[in-house]
Amino acid sequence: MSDDPRARDAHAKAAVLAEALPYIREFSGKTVVIKYGGHAMENPELAELFAQDVVLMRLVGMNPVVVHGGGPQISDLMRRLGKEPEFVDGLRVTDAETVDIVQMALIGKINPEIVTAVNQHGSYAVGLSGADAGLITVDQRDARLGYVGDVRTINPAILERVLREELIPIVATVGVDDDGQAYNVNADTVAGAIAIALNAEKLVYLTDVAGVYEDFGDEGSLIAQTDAAGLEKLLETDKVGEGMIPKLRSCVDALRGGVHRAHVLDGRMPHALLLEFFTREGIGTMVSP
């Protein structure tokens, strides 16, 4: 190889593209559901890289579907409006006023911001919520929590229509009951349910940790690969971080429901999606059925 630095740089770039080619072929035409949240969504630089990654996935023939929550942003807006967040067993108590704030944060602010970021790279993104075309219907989880819903059904028709138009759905996780009442719904749970409804090839969770740990807090216990049964055993222990529990439960349900693979990735890492999908090594934790 030439000692010219420009030649070495060109060779390295060509090697990256050559490595990506078989993965591009493998995932072309496949649906991938991405749960987007945490630092990846709050950090402007990472948010911009995420938008680039999602558009690139679409351009090489994949069908990305983005599902987002916004817990920290909801809490921040509540405080700015003079209302202190309250939680029971880790779930937000959502009275009538709070559910209005949830909609303001998710549908009025976060969702349009993600759509705008993606559309800086072309007219691809379409913003949706669970109320659109009956996408997410829910049942009340617990009267103590107010308007907090558990997913009853996912109607994928609107998502399938958007995907057929080669667009990228961006879904805010507000669901509705039979009377049209809005409910706050856990975004991890919604992502898994949507992945099942779309028969997705992959379900990806972007988190603020490197992946799934056998013992949360022990950096050396990161799990590179496991299966649904392994996650179920892990959930029976007390070694799972509280924020990871709904992700792992959703992950198990999705894999049992027909999703082919799930991945828990460190969303703080630039281009985490591209590293996982288009390189041999991958990152984070891969979970098989």
NUFILUM-920593 format. One line per 10 residues: number of its first residue (from 1); their letters; for each residue z, x, y of C-alpha. Coordinates in steps of 0.2 Angstrom, whole numbers, plus 2048, in hexadecimal, padded with zeros to 3 digits. Each point is the difference from the previous one (the first is absolute). Example, Ala and Ser with C-alpha at 12.3 -4.5 7.8 and 13.67 -1.06 7.14 Angstrom:
<sekes>
1> as> 827/83E/7EA  7FD/806/811 $
</sekes>
This chain:
<sekes>
1> msddprarda> 800/800/800  7FC/806/812  80E/808/80A  7FB/7F6/80F  80E/7F4/804  7F4/7F2/805  7F8/802/7EE  811/7FF/7F8  805/7F1/80A  7EF/7F7/7FC $
11> hakaavlaea> 803/804/7ED  811/7F8/801  7FA/7F1/808  7F2/7FE/7F4  80D/802/7F1  80A/7F2/807  7F1/7F4/801  7FB/805/7EF  811/7FD/7F9  800/7EF/808 $
21> lpyirefsgk> 7F0/7FA/7F9  805/7FA/7EF  80F/7F7/807  7F4/7F7/80C  7F5/7FB/7F2  80F/7FA/7F6  808/7F5/80E  7EF/7F9/807  801/7ED/800  813/800/7FB $
31> tvvikyggha> 80D/7F7/80A  80F/80A/806  810/7F7/808  809/80C/80C  812/7FB/805  801/808/812  810/803/808  80E/80D/805  7FD/810/809  7ED/7FF/7FD $
41> menpelaelf> 7FF/7F0/80A  80C/805/80E  7F9/811/804  7F1/7FF/80B  7F7/80F/7F8  803/7FB/7EE  7FA/7EE/805  7F0/807/806  7FD/80B/7F0  804/7F0/7F6 $
51> aqdvvlmrlv> 7F3/7F6/809  7F3/80E/7FD  805/801/7ED  7FE/7ED/7FE  7EF/800/808  7FA/80F/7F6  806/7F7/7F0  7F5/7F1/805  7F1/80A/805  800/809/7EE $
61> gmnpvvvhgg> 800/7EE/7F8  812/7FC/7FD  808/7F0/805  810/804/809  80C/7F2/804  80F/804/80B  810/7F7/800  80E/804/80D  811/7FB/804  80A/806/80F $
71> gpqisdlmrr> 812/800/7FE  805/80D/80D  7F4/7F8/80D  808/7EE/7FD  811/807/802  7FB/809/810  7F8/7F0/807  810/7F6/7FB  80B/80B/80A  7F5/801/80F $
81> lgkepefvdg> 801/7ED/800  813/800/7FF  802/7FC/7ED  809/80C/7F4  7F8/801/7EF  80B/7FA/7F1  7FD/805/7EE  807/7F9/7F0  7FD/80A/7F0  7F3/80A/80A $
91> lrvtdaetvd> 7F6/7F1/805  7FE/7FA/812  809/7F0/804  7F1/7F6/808  805/7F1/80A  7F3/7F5/80A  801/80C/80F  7FE/810/7F5  7F1/7F9/7F6  7F8/7FE/811 $
101> ivqmaligki> 804/812/805  7F9/805/7EE  7F0/7F8/804  7FF/808/812  803/811/7F8  7F5/7FF/7F1  7F2/7F4/805  800/803/813  802/813/801  800/80A/7F0 $
111> npeivtavnq> 7F1/7F8/7F8  7F5/801/80F  805/812/803  7FA/805/7EE  7F0/7F6/801  7FC/809/811  804/811/7F9  7F4/7FD/7F1  7F3/7F8/80B  7FF/810/80B $
121> hgsyavglsg> 7F6/807/7F1  7F4/7F1/7FF  802/7ED/7FF  808/7FF/7EF  812/7F8/801  804/7EE/800  812/7FB/804  808/7F2/7F5  811/7F9/7FC  807/7F6/7F1 $
131> adaglitvdq> 7FC/7F0/80A  7EE/803/801  7F6/7F5/7F3  810/7FE/7F6  801/813/7FB  813/801/7FD  80A/7F1/7FB  813/802/7FE  810/7F8/7FB  810/803/809 $
141> rdarlgyvgd> 80A/80D/7F8  812/7FC/805  807/7F4/80D  80B/80D/806  7F1/80A/805  7F7/7F2/809  7ED/803/801  7FF/80E/7F3  7F3/7FB/7F3  7FB/805/7EF $
151> vrtinpaile> 7EE/801/7FB  7FB/7F0/7F6  7ED/802/801  7F3/80B/807  7EF/7F8/804  7F4/80F/800  7F1/7F6/806  800/806/812  803/812/7FB  7F1/7FF/7F3 $
161> rvlreelipi> 7F5/7F9/80E  805/80E/80C  7FD/80D/7F3  7EF/7F9/7FC  7FB/803/812  805/812/7FD  80F/7FE/80C  812/806/7FF  80D/7F2/800  811/805/809 $
171> vatvgvdddg> 80D/7F4/7FA  810/7FC/809  80E/7FA/7F4  804/7EF/807  7FF/7F3/7F4  801/7ED/801  808/7F2/7F6  7F7/7EF/7FC  805/7F9/811  7F8/80F/809 $
181> qaynvnadtv> 811/807/805  7FF/813/802  80B/80C/7F6  804/812/800  7FA/808/7F0  803/812/7F8  7F0/80A/803  802/80A/7F0  801/7F0/7F6  7F1/7F9/809 $
191> agaiaialna> 7F6/80F/7FD  803/7FF/7ED  7FC/7EE/7FF  7F0/802/80A  7FB/80F/7F4  802/7F4/7F1  7F6/7F2/808  7F2/80C/804  801/809/7EF  801/810/80A $
201> eklvyltdva> 7FC/811/7F9  80F/808/809  80F/7FB/80A  807/80D/80C  810/801/809  802/80B/80F  812/805/802  80B/80C/80A  804/80B/7F0  7F6/80B/7F5 $
211> gvyedfgdeg> 7FF/7F3/7F2  80C/7F9/7F3  80F/80A/7FB  80A/7FF/7F0  80F/803/80B  7FE/7FB/812  805/80E/80B  7FD/80D/7F3  7EF/808/807  7FE/809/7EF $
221> sliaqtdaag> 7FF/7EF/7F6  7F0/7FA/807  7F6/7F7/7F3  7ED/804/800  7FB/7F3/7F2  808/7F2/7F8  7FD/7EF/7F9  806/7EE/803  80D/802/7F3  807/810/808 $
231> leklletdkv> 802/7F7/810  809/7F2/7F8  80C/80C/7F8  802/809/811  804/7EF/809  80E/7FD/7F3  809/80F/807  809/803/811  7F5/80F/804  7F2/7F6/80A $
241> gegmipklrs> 801/800/813  802/7EF/807  7F0/7FF/809  7F6/806/7F0  807/7F1/7F6  7F4/7F3/806  7F1/80C/7FE  804/804/7EE  803/7EE/7FB  7F0/7FB/809 $
251> cvdalrggvh> 7F7/80F/7F7  806/7FB/7EF  7FB/7EE/803  7EF/805/806  7FD/80B/7F1  806/7F3/7F4  7F4/7F4/809  7F0/80A/7FD  7FF/80D/80E  7FA/810/7F8 $
261> rahvldgrmp> 80A/80D/809  80D/802/80E  804/80E/80B  80F/804/80B  7FB/80C/80D  808/809/80F  7F8/7F8/80F  807/80E/80B  7F3/80B/7F9  7F0/801/80A $
271> halllefftr> 7F1/7F8/7F6  80C/7FB/7F2  7F3/7F3/7FA  7F2/80C/7FF  80A/80D/7F7  805/7F4/7F3  7EF/7F8/7FD  7F4/80E/802  809/810/7F9  805/805/7EE $
281> egigtmvsp> 812/804/804  804/7F0/809  811/7FE/808  810/7F5/7FE  803/7F6/7F1  7F3/7F7/7F5  805/7F1/7F5  7F6/7FA/7F2  802/7EF/7F6 $
</sekes>
